[in-house]
Amino acid sequence: MSIRRVAALAMPLFLAGCGTIHFDVPPGTRLKLLERDAPASVRIERSVWYALWGGVELSENHTAPLIREFDLVEVRLHNQYTFLDVLINTFASLLSFSRRTVIVEGNPAPQEGRTE
């Protein structure tokens, strides 16, 4: 097998990446999971960065801090591999970096004493 053929077969391995996103909630928190089409007043999109093709997390990859920060009591969680992620990863993966987008949607707890 020629060196060019080996390099061509190995190249997708260097461009590939993975990474873990933990869909978790703060300890002791009770949440309602929203249906796919249920309304949500809060939408949070965060990029999660990884090194070594997903082997090392460089930014927060848990959803619990976002749920706590926005005081959500109803949530819908998912991750997305956006066009921008693909574009950035095309070049960043050559240096072993990759990214994904985590999306948290939901509704916060009602404010006590608040009138509308």
N, CA, C and O of each residue as an XYZ file, in Angstrom:
464
protein
N       0.843     -1.171      0.000
C       0.000      0.000      0.000
C       0.890      1.237      0.000
O       1.869      1.315      0.743
N       0.536      2.197     -0.842
C       1.361      3.397     -0.941
C       1.089      4.342      0.226
O       0.058      4.265      0.893
N       2.038      5.220      0.443
C       1.915      6.215      1.514
C       0.707      7.114      1.258
O       0.000      7.471      2.200
N       0.460      7.482      0.019
C      -0.684      8.342     -0.315
C      -2.007      7.652      0.021
O      -2.930      8.279      0.540
N      -2.085      6.384     -0.275
C      -3.322      5.653      0.010
C      -3.552      5.556      1.523
O      -4.678      5.737      1.985
N      -2.518      5.278      2.282
C      -2.626      5.207      3.740
C      -3.031      6.573      4.291
O      -3.891      6.660      5.168
N      -2.415      7.639      3.778
C      -2.749      8.987      4.242
C      -4.202      9.328      3.901
O      -4.904      9.929      4.714
N      -4.649      8.952      2.723
C      -6.026      9.235      2.315
C      -7.030      8.463      3.173
O      -8.097      8.985      3.497
N      -6.701      7.251      3.533
C      -7.585      6.464      4.382
C      -7.565      6.946      5.836
O      -8.576      6.846      6.531
N      -6.428      7.466      6.301
C      -6.302      7.906      7.683
C      -6.832      9.321      7.902
O      -7.170      9.681      9.030
N      -6.909     10.122      6.852
C      -7.323     11.524      6.996
C      -8.686     11.689      7.670
O      -8.810     12.562      8.530
N      -9.711     10.910      7.336
C     -11.000     11.081      8.039
C     -10.894     10.857      9.547
O     -11.665     11.438     10.311
N      -9.955     10.027      9.982
C      -9.780      9.810     11.411
C      -9.318     11.083     12.114
O      -9.709     11.342     13.252
N      -8.487     11.879     11.440
C      -8.006     13.115     12.033
C      -9.068     14.210     11.988
O      -9.050     15.117     12.820
N      -9.975     14.141     11.047
C     -11.031     15.143     10.931
C     -12.236     14.804     11.792
O     -13.083     15.663     12.037
N     -12.321     13.580     12.246
C     -13.455     13.167     13.079
C     -13.243     13.640     14.507
O     -12.114     13.865     14.942
N     -14.318     13.785     15.209
C     -14.230     14.185     16.607
C     -15.472     13.722     17.338
O     -16.504     13.443     16.727
N     -15.364     13.646     18.613
C     -16.516     13.298     19.431
C     -16.424     14.130     20.692
O     -15.503     14.932     20.848
N     -17.342     13.947     21.563
C     -17.343     14.679     22.819
C     -18.622     14.368     23.559
O     -19.644     14.062     22.945
N     -18.573     14.443     24.850
C     -19.718     14.101     25.679
C     -20.392     15.363     26.188
O     -19.734     16.292     26.655
N     -21.708     15.380     26.093
C     -22.514     16.421     26.728
C     -23.386     15.716     27.755
O     -24.099     14.766     27.430
N     -23.325     16.185     28.992
C     -24.096     15.581     30.073
C     -25.410     16.340     30.253
O     -25.411     17.509     30.640
N     -26.520     15.672     29.971
C     -27.832     16.253     30.185
C     -28.243     15.917     31.613
O     -28.847     14.876     31.874
N     -27.907     16.812     32.525
C     -28.187     16.583     33.931
C     -28.860     17.799     34.546
O     -28.939     18.861     33.928
N     -29.344     17.630     35.772
C     -30.025     18.712     36.490
C     -29.334     18.901     37.834
O     -28.666     17.994     38.329
N     -29.499     20.092     38.427
C     -28.900     20.299     39.746
C     -29.464     19.300     40.760
O     -30.655     18.993     40.711
N     -28.643     18.792     41.669
C     -29.115     17.830     42.665
C     -30.291     18.393     43.469
O     -30.281     19.559     43.864
N     -31.298     17.559     43.703
C     -32.456     17.952     44.485
C     -33.470     18.791     43.735
O     -34.444     19.254     44.329
N     -33.266     18.996     42.454
C     -34.176     19.815     41.655
C     -35.218     18.934     40.985
O     -34.901     17.881     40.432
N     -36.464     19.381     41.043
C     -37.549     18.679     40.354
C     -37.897     19.502     39.114
O     -38.176     20.697     39.206
N     -37.876     18.849     37.964
C     -38.149     19.522     36.701
C     -39.249     18.810     35.940
O     -39.477     17.613     36.112
N     -39.914     19.557     35.111
C     -40.863     18.979     34.163
C     -40.197     19.029     32.792
O     -39.688     20.072     32.382
N     -40.201     17.906     32.088
C     -39.659     17.882     30.735
C     -40.716     18.386     29.766
O     -41.857     17.923     29.776
N     -40.325     19.336     28.929
C     -41.251     19.915     27.963
C     -41.374     19.025     26.735
O     -40.400     18.418     26.290
N     -42.568     18.956     26.201
C     -42.788     18.274     24.930
C     -42.093     19.063     23.820
O     -41.738     20.228     24.003
N     -41.910     18.433     22.697
C     -41.202     19.042     21.575
C     -41.811     20.371     21.134
O     -41.080     21.307     20.810
N     -43.142     20.463     21.118
C     -43.798     21.665     20.617
C     -44.331     22.582     21.718
O     -45.044     23.540     21.420
N     -44.002     22.310     22.981
C     -44.452     23.151     24.091
C     -43.712     24.489     24.064
O     -42.532     24.533     23.716
N     -44.390     25.576     24.426
C     -43.736     26.890     24.421
C     -42.665     26.992     25.513
O     -42.812     26.440     26.604
N     -41.605     27.698     25.195
C     -40.519     27.944     26.154
C     -40.136     29.417     26.067
O     -39.953     29.947     24.971
N     -40.016     30.072     27.202
C     -39.695     31.501     27.225
C     -38.193     31.771     27.243
O     -37.766     32.903     27.013
N     -37.390     30.746     27.514
C     -35.931     30.901     27.581
C     -35.287     29.913     26.620
O     -35.646     28.736     26.586
N     -34.326     30.409     25.837
C     -33.534     29.531     24.950
C     -32.070     29.903     25.124
O     -31.674     31.045     24.888
N     -31.271     28.929     25.540
C     -29.851     29.133     25.790
C     -29.069     28.230     24.851
O     -29.280     27.018     24.836
N     -28.175     28.805     24.075
C     -27.280     28.032     23.205
C     -25.857     28.300     23.656
O     -25.430     29.452     23.739
N     -25.132     27.248     23.944
C     -23.731     27.377     24.349
C     -22.870     26.434     23.522
O     -23.260     25.306     23.219
N     -21.711     26.917     23.172
C     -20.736     26.074     22.478
C     -19.912     25.326     23.508
O     -19.483     25.897     24.510
N     -19.699     24.062     23.259
C     -18.865     23.232     24.127
C     -17.628     22.863     23.315
O     -17.730     22.274     22.240
N     -16.473     23.214     23.837
C     -15.205     22.969     23.150
C     -14.491     21.763     23.742
O     -14.549     21.506     24.944
N     -13.818     21.033     22.865
C     -13.063     19.843     23.251
C     -11.678     19.893     22.620
O     -11.487     20.498     21.565
N     -10.720     19.255     23.273
C      -9.385     19.057     22.714
C      -9.193     17.559     22.513
O      -9.968     16.742     23.011
N      -8.163     17.226     21.786
C      -7.822     15.838     21.486
C      -9.021     15.098     20.890
O      -9.338     13.976     21.285
N      -9.675     15.751     19.935
C     -10.803     15.203     19.176
C     -11.934     14.735     20.074
O     -12.568     13.715     19.803
N     -12.188     15.478     21.141
C     -13.290     15.162     22.041
C     -12.878     14.473     23.315
O     -13.724     14.208     24.170
N     -11.624     14.180     23.467
C     -11.159     13.458     24.645
C     -11.072     14.297     25.908
O     -11.145     13.759     27.013
N     -10.917     15.615     25.761
C     -10.765     16.509     26.914
C     -11.724     17.680     26.750
O     -11.697     18.367     25.728
N     -12.577     17.913     27.758
C     -13.504     19.038     27.707
C     -12.766     20.324     28.066
O     -12.049     20.378     29.066
N     -12.943     21.352     27.249
C     -12.320     22.643     27.525
C     -13.320     23.649     28.079
O     -12.926     24.686     28.613
N     -14.593     23.355     27.958
C     -15.631     24.230     28.502
C     -16.701     23.368     29.159
O     -16.688     22.143     29.035
N     -17.612     24.009     29.851
C     -18.654     23.294     30.598
C     -19.478     22.427     29.657
O     -20.004     22.916     28.658
N     -19.591     21.134     29.975
C     -20.360     20.219     29.132
C     -21.528     19.590     29.898
O     -22.029     18.534     29.512
N     -21.959     20.241     30.985
C     -23.113     19.809     31.766
C     -24.219     20.850     31.623
O     -23.942     22.044     31.512
N     -25.470     20.397     31.625
C     -26.603     21.323     31.523
C     -27.057     21.839     32.886
O     -27.751     22.855     32.945
N     -26.693     21.180     33.977
C     -27.142     21.576     35.313
C     -26.818     23.040     35.648
O     -27.686     23.731     36.182
N     -25.614     23.542     35.361
C     -25.340     24.950     35.687
C     -26.255     25.932     34.940
O     -26.615     26.974     35.487
N     -26.626     25.615     33.717
C     -27.528     26.494     32.963
C     -28.931     26.475     33.553
O     -29.587     27.512     33.649
N     -29.384     25.291     33.948
C     -30.706     25.172     34.563
C     -30.748     25.959     35.866
O     -31.740     26.630     36.151
N     -29.689     25.885     36.656
C     -29.611     26.611     37.918
C     -29.525     28.121     37.672
O     -30.218     28.897     38.329
N     -28.683     28.534     36.732
C     -28.478     29.962     36.452
C     -29.770     30.655     36.028
O     -30.020     31.790     36.433
N     -30.589     29.993     35.223
C     -31.819     30.591     34.723
C     -33.049     30.170     35.533
O     -34.173     30.512     35.167
N     -32.847     29.432     36.631
C     -33.909     29.013     37.538
C     -35.061     28.337     36.793
O     -36.227     28.668     37.005
N     -34.723     27.389     35.921
C     -35.733     26.724     35.108
C     -36.430     25.612     35.886
O     -35.796     24.866     36.634
N     -37.747     25.515     35.698
C     -38.521     24.434     36.314
C     -39.135     23.527     35.249
O     -39.614     22.434     35.553
N     -39.115     23.988     34.008
C     -39.539     23.186     32.857
C     -38.433     23.288     31.823
O     -37.972     24.388     31.519
N     -37.996     22.149     31.274
C     -36.862     22.185     30.346
C     -37.041     21.231     29.177
O     -37.778     20.247     29.239
N     -36.335     21.567     28.118
C     -36.158     20.702     26.954
C     -34.672     20.821     26.622
O     -34.165     21.931     26.464
N     -33.977     19.704     26.516
C     -32.531     19.681     26.322
C     -32.183     18.946     25.029
O     -32.759     17.902     24.724
N     -31.246     19.494     24.286
C     -30.725     18.761     23.136
C     -29.407     19.376     22.691
O     -29.057     20.495     23.068
N     -28.707     18.631     21.901
C     -27.478     19.164     21.325
C     -27.630     19.207     19.816
O     -28.475     18.525     19.237
N     -26.800     20.016     19.197
C     -26.908     20.237     17.764
C     -25.510     20.394     17.189
O     -24.613     20.944     17.828
N     -25.353     19.916     16.016
C     -24.108     20.085     15.282
C     -24.428     21.074     14.172
O     -24.843     20.680     13.082
N     -24.234     22.363     14.451
C     -24.655     23.421     13.544
C     -23.699     23.557     12.352
O     -22.605     22.994     12.342
N     -24.141     24.313     11.362
C     -23.285     24.589     10.205
C     -22.003     25.281     10.654
O     -20.921     24.977     10.152
N     -22.125     26.217     11.606
C     -20.943     26.908     12.115
C     -20.000     25.928     12.814
O     -18.782     26.044     12.684
N     -20.552     24.967     13.550
C     -19.718     23.931     14.179
C     -18.935     23.156     13.122
O     -17.738     22.915     13.277
N     -19.614     22.773     12.058
C     -18.961     22.026     10.973
C     -17.857     22.860     10.346
O     -16.754     22.366     10.112
N     -18.155     24.125     10.074
C     -17.175     25.014      9.450
C     -15.946     25.192     10.344
O     -14.813     25.075      9.877
N     -16.170     25.468     11.602
C     -15.049     25.647     12.537
C     -14.270     24.340     12.706
O     -13.040     24.346     12.711
N     -14.985     23.227     12.843
C     -14.311     21.943     13.056
C     -13.489     21.494     11.857
O     -12.524     20.743     12.005
N     -13.867     21.951     10.678
C     -13.095     21.599      9.487
C     -11.636     21.998      9.651
O     -10.735     21.281      9.216
N     -11.408     23.145     10.282
C     -10.041     23.631     10.455
C      -9.495     23.329     11.853
O      -8.324     22.984     12.006
N     -10.354     23.462     12.873
C      -9.890     23.255     14.244
C      -9.515     21.797     14.507
O      -8.631     21.516     15.316
N     -10.190     20.873     13.823
C      -9.889     19.454     14.069
C      -8.486     19.079     13.614
O      -7.918     18.099     14.097
N      -7.936     19.836     12.706
C      -6.549     19.584     12.293
C      -5.585     19.807     13.460
O      -4.494     19.238     13.494
N      -6.005     20.646     14.417
C      -5.195     20.919     15.606
C      -5.742     20.183     16.834
O      -5.348     20.472     17.964
N      -6.647     19.237     16.606
C      -7.249     18.355     17.612
C      -8.409     18.975     18.378
O      -8.870     18.378     19.351
N      -8.902     20.147     17.985
C     -10.012     20.786     18.680
C     -11.316     20.528     17.952
O     -11.338     20.387     16.729
N     -12.410     20.466     18.712
C     -13.733     20.339     18.111
C     -14.741     21.025     19.024
O     -14.457     21.313     20.186
N     -15.921     21.278     18.473
C     -16.953     21.906     19.275
C     -18.321     21.385     18.890
O     -18.533     20.893     17.782
N     -19.239     21.504     19.825
C     -20.645     21.142     19.646
C     -21.474     22.249     20.273
O     -20.956     23.066     21.034
N     -22.752     22.274     19.957
C     -23.657     23.254     20.544
C     -24.688     22.533     21.394
O     -25.338     21.595     20.932
N     -24.838     22.973     22.643
C     -25.863     22.431     23.531
C     -26.959     23.491     23.654
O     -26.677     24.683     23.775
N     -28.212     23.035     23.621
C     -29.350     23.943     23.681
C     -30.241     23.541     24.854
O     -30.652     22.388     24.978
N     -30.526     24.523     25.710
C     -31.431     24.337     26.842
C     -32.572     25.331     26.657
O     -32.356     26.540     26.581
N     -33.779     24.803     26.587
C     -34.963     25.649     26.474
C     -35.840     25.370     27.680
O     -35.850     24.255     28.202
N     -36.575     26.378     28.123
C     -37.444     26.126     29.258
C     -38.161     27.352     29.761
O     -38.152     28.416     29.142
N     -38.780     27.164     30.901
C     -39.538     28.219     31.564
C     -39.061     28.326     33.005
O     -38.942     27.317     33.700
N     -38.785     29.562     33.459
C     -38.323     29.742     34.834
C     -39.449     29.615     35.839
O     -40.630     29.647     35.491
N     -39.055     29.472     37.092
C     -40.022     29.423     38.189
C     -40.691     30.785     38.295
O     -40.049     31.809     38.062
N     -41.970     30.809     38.642
C     -42.649     32.100     38.820
C     -42.013     32.885     39.957
O     -41.634     32.316     40.981
N     -41.900     34.182     39.773
C     -41.333     35.065     40.798
C     -42.381     35.341     41.862
O     -43.511     35.703     41.533
N     -42.030     35.177     43.126
C     -42.969     35.469     44.211
C     -43.183     36.967     44.327
O     -42.232     37.746     44.260
N     -44.431     37.367     44.500
C     -44.748     38.776     44.670
C     -44.772     39.560     43.369
O     -44.980     40.774     43.375
N     -44.562     38.876     42.261
C     -44.556     39.547     40.967
C     -45.969     39.569     40.411
O     -46.646     38.541     40.382
N     -46.403     40.708     39.980
C     -47.733     40.816     39.368
C     -47.576     41.177     37.908
O     -46.680     41.928     37.524
N     -48.458     40.631     37.113
C     -48.376     40.896     35.675
C     -49.659     41.455     35.157
O     -49.772     41.739     33.964
